[in-house]
Amino acid sequence: MLYQNDSRNPSRNADEQPRATAESDLGGQGDKAGDGSNPETSSKETVQELAREFRWVEIAQIGSSMVLAVVGIIALCIYAGQLGQMKKSTKAAQDAAQIASDTLAEIRKGSSDTHELAVQAKNQADATRGIAERATSQVAAATELAKQSRRSADVAAQALEAQERPWLGVPQLYSNVSPLRSNVPITFTLVIRNVGHSPAILQSLQFQSSFWQGDLPESPPYDEHPSGPAGYGIVFPGEEHRVDVPVTVTEFGMKELAEDRVRLYIYGKIKYTYSQGSRVEHTTQYCGYIVPDSNPLKIRDCTNHYSYAD
């Protein structure tokens, strides 16, 4: 029963075995103590020495743990600072990226706005150019209309003046002396008639007789300057004014006329106005040549453009 109980209670046997071992050890130590030392004192010293060694180990472990803790705290602080700086850098990078994105958007928007403004400016410039061109066309049209109006006014004024102004002509040039003889003065009478509607104020008269071969030139010479208006006066509408022109033919001239080598021309120029102080001066030119062997003496009109009235 004893063995059975032991086998069924191993824990109890285990407790008793160390105790027996300890007793045997103590017995051995007792034997040793019998050799001259106190077992309790030696055991205490051993225990104290072990306790001191364990205490130093514990202190070293605690110190190392504290050092590691301090190092860990310092590393943690450093890591925390670095993490903060990294967060700040990341935030700054994000802000810079956002600013760059906003700037790019503004640039794109500005570019779009600038393009739109450029298009609007071009359209406005085109519209302004169109307005300027239309204005130029209107100015040109108005200028042309003004010119036409002025021409119309001038034509109307000229038409009115033509209707109301005096017109002087030379309907007759004659002589009562016949036949023509050499070295004998002959008087030719020049008839000036006003066929207009206003009085003609005579300004100057010119008379000339010359020998010419063929037709009279368009600008024949005059020996004398034009005579003044004194003695001529005014020719009223429908009235006539007569002027005597003396002519003397030499023997040589008569011979040239008889042989039909030359012609004896009588020509002249009349200048007149139709109001006192008027700067508009009109001119009437006349021309005729003598038929020497006619009886009574005849005078034929010139066939060139010298005779005219303006």
Secondary structure, 3 states (H helix, E strand, C coil): CHHHHHHHCHHHHHHHHHHHHHHHHHHHHHHHHCCCCCHHHHHHHHHHHHHHHHHHHHHHHHHHHHHHHHHHHHHHHHHHHHHHHHHHHHHHHHHHHHHHHHHHHHHHHHHHHHHHHHHHHHHHHHHHHHHHHHHHHHHHHHHHHHHHHHHHHHHHHHHHHHHHCCCEEEEEEECCCCCCCCCCCEEEEEEEEECCCCCEEEEEEEEEEEEECCCCCCCCCCCCCCECCCCCCEECCCCEEEEEEEECCCHHHHHHHHCCCCEEEEEEEEEEECCCCCCCCEEEEEEEEEECCCCCCEEEECCCCCCEEC
